[in-house]
């Protein structure tokens, strides 16, 4: 299937690892030009030539970071066709809600929800001027089945769903198409980093890491696909929804979770 993404200018936030890195690579394979943002963007710059890739060092949890990112994209490539709001953080805490401090709530809020709000706010005027644009935000299945170990993360991923629908309603008739992708358990830094989800479930279930993951897959989430997702599984949906092949996909959430979420 031809996606017709050649020479489209795509901003990908959180592009130095995990889902963001996989997404940037797939867009480049489709002939798009990628502007990748990260606090540590070295890997992004290695993905291609300066004619195809722009790596931007930006802290999207700050008011200045998203504006800097979009301005860099416009300066380099002259437009923004697609925005992928992927940047975010999560911390798994066995002490749950009572162990989550105000500072941790605020950190998760600025990195997960306000980064999406500010980057969208910076990009939308350019899309309106062009008469066309696409915004895809990466939420999580936790938005619909909140996890006590990451209650703050779950709450602000739910916020992404709400903001995404509001943006679709406000700007859809002006040519800006907005959707949300909600991954299930996926091998990213959130899972694999020291103190991440794998360490947390290993401690919670009192099992070695590999056995704890197998138990989580088979007994806790009962994943029909039988495995944790890979970043490429999520990136494939993001890239498709960004293409004109998905132009009737509008204001919706698309779960990519291996059958993890059993709700309607």
Rosetta blueprint (number, residue, H / E / L):
1 X L
2 X L
3 X L
4 X L
5 X L
6 X L
7 X L
8 X L
9 X E
10 X E
11 X E
12 X E
13 X E
14 X L
15 X L
16 X L
17 X L
18 X H
19 X H
20 X H
21 X H
22 X H
23 X H
24 X H
25 X H
26 X H
27 X H
28 X H
29 X H
30 X L
31 X L
32 X L
33 X E
34 X E
35 X E
36 X E
37 X E
38 X E
39 X L
40 X L
41 X L
42 X H
43 X H
44 X H
45 X H
46 X L
47 X L
48 X L
49 X L
50 X L
51 X L
52 X L
53 X E
54 X E
55 X E
56 X E
57 X E
58 X L
59 X L
60 X L
61 X L
62 X L
63 X H
64 X H
65 X H
66 X H
67 X H
68 X H
69 X H
70 X H
71 X H
72 X H
73 X H
74 X H
75 X H
76 X H
77 X H
78 X L
79 X L
80 X L
81 X L
82 X E
83 X E
84 X E
85 X E
86 X L
87 X L
88 X L
89 X L
90 X L
91 X L
92 X L
93 X L
94 X L
95 X L
96 X L
97 X H
98 X H
99 X H
100 X L
101 X L
102 X H
103 X H
104 X H
105 X H
106 X H
107 X H
108 X H
109 X H
110 X H
111 X H
112 X H
113 X H
114 X H
115 X H
116 X H
117 X H
118 X H
119 X H
120 X H
121 X H
122 X H
123 X H
124 X H
125 X H
126 X H
127 X H
128 X H
129 X H
130 X H
131 X L
132 X L
133 X E
134 X E
135 X E
136 X E
137 X E
138 X E
139 X L
140 X L
141 X H
142 X H
143 X H
144 X L
145 X L
146 X L
147 X L
148 X H
149 X H
150 X H
151 X H
152 X H
153 X H
154 X H
155 X H
156 X H
157 X H
158 X H
159 X H
160 X H
161 X H
162 X H
163 X H
164 X H
165 X H
166 X H
167 X H
168 X H
169 X H
170 X H
171 X H
172 X H
173 X H
174 X H
175 X L
176 X E
177 X E
178 X E
179 X E
180 X E
181 X E
182 X E
183 X E
184 X L
185 X L
186 X E
187 X L
188 X L
189 X H
190 X H
191 X H
192 X H
193 X L
194 X L
195 X L
196 X L
197 X H
198 X H
199 X H
200 X H
201 X H
202 X H
203 X H
204 X H
205 X H
206 X L
207 X L
208 X L
209 X H
210 X H
211 X H
212 X H
213 X H
214 X H
215 X H
216 X H
217 X H
218 X H
219 X H
220 X H
221 X L
222 X L
223 X L
224 X L
225 X L
226 X L
227 X L
228 X L
229 X E
230 X L
231 X H
232 X H
233 X H
234 X H
235 X H
236 X H
237 X H
238 X H
239 X H
240 X H
241 X H
242 X H
243 X L
244 X H
245 X H
246 X H
247 X L
248 X L
249 X L
250 X L
251 X L
252 X L
253 X E
254 X E
255 X E
256 X E
257 X L
258 X L
259 X L
260 X L
261 X L
262 X L
263 X L
264 X L
